[in-house]
Amino acid sequence: MNKIVFATNNAHKLDEVRAILGEEYCVLGLHDIGCDEDIPETSDTLDGNAEIKARFVKDNYGYDCFADDTGLEVEALDGAPGVYSARYAGPGHDSEANMTLLLQNMKGKVNRSARFRTVICLIEGDSMKKFEGIVNGTIIEERKGSNGFGYDPVFVPEGFDRTFAELSSEEKNGVSHRGRATACLSEYFHNKN
């Protein structure tokens, strides 16, 4: 079994990625390698933040590692919250507060188009590769569903009439931004082996 570190302590993200990569890979989180630090995300791009996190683990713990950064990009808000999605309503990473602020800022907006974009940065030895996943959709006016996390209750992906939070894990992983980026990562691993 191949071991790889995913630079996150987010249990939801770990579960999603483990399900997509399958039993061929043992995906360790930051806690599993004894890293309880809050790795600073100081870049103003998703690519930059993913790279910062992966490089931090490689430089400080020596593990080959991948990291992701995800943003919700809303057309009517000029791409906001974007790279600041997790801390849109402040530094506390409070999903409820983030959704409340988003819905307030979307009041009266006719254009409700949005997209989730995930960038994964993989560092193996001295090489670095990046993978991207995008899913387009719309922001609805009120929360629906109890699955998922983050902005899932207010985002309806293209081709569905339900929010991410109303989809099963399997349905979401099949179409989500992180699912698509992780599928690219999985394909890379498969082709390499």
matplotlib code that plots the C-alpha trace (Angstrom):
import matplotlib.pyplot as plt

x = [0.0, 1.3, 1.5, 1.0, 0.4, -2.6, -1.8, -5.1, -6.7, -10.2, -11.8, -14.4, -11.7, -9.7, -12.8, -13.5, -10.0, -9.6, -12.8, -11.6, -8.0, -9.3, -7.6, -4.4, -3.4, -3.0, -3.7, -2.3, -3.5, -1.4, -2.4, -1.2, 2.4, 2.3, 1.8, -0.7, 0.4, -1.9, 0.0, -0.3, -2.1, -0.5, -0.8, -3.5, -4.0, -5.3, -2.3, 0.0, -1.7, -1.7, 2.0, 2.8, 1.1, 2.6, 6.1, 5.7, 5.1, 7.9, 10.5, 9.6, 8.5, 10.2, 7.1, 6.0, 2.8, -0.1, -2.2, -5.3, -6.8, -10.4, -12.4, -15.9, -15.9, -19.2, -19.6, -21.9, -19.3, -16.3, -15.0, -15.3, -15.0, -12.3, -9.1, -10.7, -13.6, -12.7, -12.4, -14.9, -16.6, -13.5, -10.5, -12.5, -13.2, -16.9, -19.0, -22.3, -21.0, -19.5, -22.7, -24.7, -22.4, -22.5, -26.3, -26.5, -24.1, -26.1, -29.4, -31.1, -28.5, -30.0, -26.8, -26.3, -23.7, -20.7, -18.0, -16.0, -12.3, -9.8, -6.1, -4.0, -0.2, 1.7, 5.4, 7.3, 11.0, 12.2, 9.3, 6.0, 2.8, -0.5, -4.0, -7.2, -10.9, -13.8, -17.6, -20.0, -23.3, -25.5, -26.0, -29.5, -31.2, -31.4, -29.6, -30.8, -29.4, -27.3, -24.5, -21.1, -19.5, -18.5, -20.8, -22.4, -25.9, -26.2, -24.5, -26.4, -24.0, -24.8, -27.0, -28.6, -31.7, -30.2, -27.4, -24.1, -25.4, -28.4, -26.3, -24.9, -21.1, -20.9, -22.9, -20.9, -17.5, -18.5, -19.0, -17.3, -14.3, -12.2, -13.4, -12.3, -8.9, -8.4, -9.4, -6.6, -4.2, -5.4, -4.9, -1.4, -0.6, -2.1, -0.1, 3.1, 2.7]
y = [0.0, 3.4, 6.0, 9.7, 12.7, 15.0, 18.3, 18.8, 18.1, 18.5, 15.1, 15.7, 16.4, 13.3, 11.1, 12.5, 12.0, 8.5, 7.4, 8.7, 7.3, 4.0, 1.2, 1.3, 4.4, 5.0, 8.7, 10.3, 13.6, 16.2, 14.8, 11.3, 12.7, 14.7, 18.1, 20.1, 23.4, 25.8, 26.2, 29.8, 30.4, 33.7, 33.6, 35.5, 32.5, 29.0, 27.6, 29.5, 28.3, 24.7, 24.9, 26.6, 23.8, 20.9, 22.5, 23.1, 19.4, 18.3, 20.8, 20.2, 16.5, 15.0, 13.3, 13.4, 15.3, 16.9, 19.8, 21.6, 24.9, 25.5, 28.7, 29.5, 32.1, 34.0, 36.0, 38.7, 39.3, 39.6, 36.2, 36.6, 35.0, 33.1, 32.5, 33.8, 31.4, 29.7, 33.0, 35.1, 36.3, 36.5, 34.4, 31.8, 29.5, 29.6, 28.0, 29.3, 32.9, 32.6, 31.4, 34.1, 36.8, 35.3, 35.2, 38.8, 39.9, 38.0, 39.7, 41.2, 39.7, 38.3, 36.6, 33.7, 31.8, 30.5, 27.9, 25.9, 25.6, 23.3, 23.2, 20.3, 20.7, 17.4, 17.4, 14.1, 14.2, 17.3, 17.4, 19.4, 18.9, 20.7, 19.4, 21.5, 20.7, 23.0, 22.6, 25.3, 25.9, 28.5, 30.0, 29.5, 31.9, 29.7, 26.7, 23.2, 19.8, 18.6, 16.6, 18.0, 21.1, 24.7, 26.3, 23.0, 23.9, 27.0, 25.6, 23.7, 22.1, 22.2, 19.4, 19.0, 20.4, 19.7, 21.3, 19.6, 19.2, 17.3, 14.8, 11.6, 11.4, 9.2, 11.7, 14.7, 13.0, 12.1, 15.8, 18.0, 20.2, 18.3, 15.0, 16.2, 17.4, 14.2, 12.1, 13.9, 13.1, 9.5, 9.2, 10.6, 8.0, 5.2, 6.1, 6.4, 3.0]
z = [0.0, -1.0, 1.8, 1.1, 3.3, 2.6, 4.3, 6.1, 9.5, 8.0, 8.5, 5.8, 3.2, 4.3, 4.0, 0.5, -0.8, 0.8, -0.9, -4.3, -4.1, -2.8, -0.8, -2.9, -0.9, 2.8, 3.0, 6.2, 7.6, 9.4, 12.8, 11.7, 11.2, 14.4, 12.8, 14.8, 13.5, 11.7, 8.4, 7.3, 4.0, 3.0, -0.8, -2.6, -5.0, -4.5, -6.3, -4.0, -0.8, -1.9, -2.6, 0.7, 2.7, 0.7, 0.9, 4.6, 5.2, 2.8, 4.3, 8.0, 8.1, 5.0, 3.6, 0.0, 0.3, -1.4, -0.3, -1.7, -1.5, -2.6, -3.3, -4.1, -6.9, -7.3, -10.5, -9.1, -6.3, -8.8, -7.9, -4.1, -1.6, -3.7, -1.9, 1.3, 1.2, 4.6, 6.4, 4.4, 7.6, 9.7, 10.8, 12.7, 9.7, 10.7, 7.9, 9.2, 9.4, 6.0, 4.5, 6.2, 4.9, 1.4, 1.4, 2.6, -0.1, -2.7, -1.7, -4.8, -7.2, -10.4, -11.6, -9.1, -11.1, -9.1, -9.3, -6.9, -7.8, -6.1, -6.8, -5.5, -5.3, -5.1, -4.0, -4.5, -3.9, -5.9, -8.3, -8.0, -10.0, -9.8, -10.6, -10.8, -10.5, -11.2, -10.9, -12.0, -10.4, -8.7, -5.2, -3.9, -1.5, 1.6, 3.0, 2.1, 3.2, 6.1, 4.4, 3.4, 4.8, 4.0, 1.5, 0.4, 1.7, -0.6, -3.8, -6.5, -9.0, -12.7, -13.8, -10.4, -8.6, -5.2, -3.2, -2.5, 1.1, -0.3, -2.3, -1.0, -0.6, -3.7, -5.8, -4.5, -5.0, -8.6, -9.6, -7.0, -7.6, -5.1, -6.6, -10.0, -8.9, -6.8, -9.9, -11.8, -9.0, -8.9, -12.7, -12.3, -9.6, -11.6, -14.8, -12.7, -11.2]

ax = plt.figure().add_subplot(projection="3d")
ax.plot(x, y, z, "-o")
ax.set_aspect("equal")
plt.show()
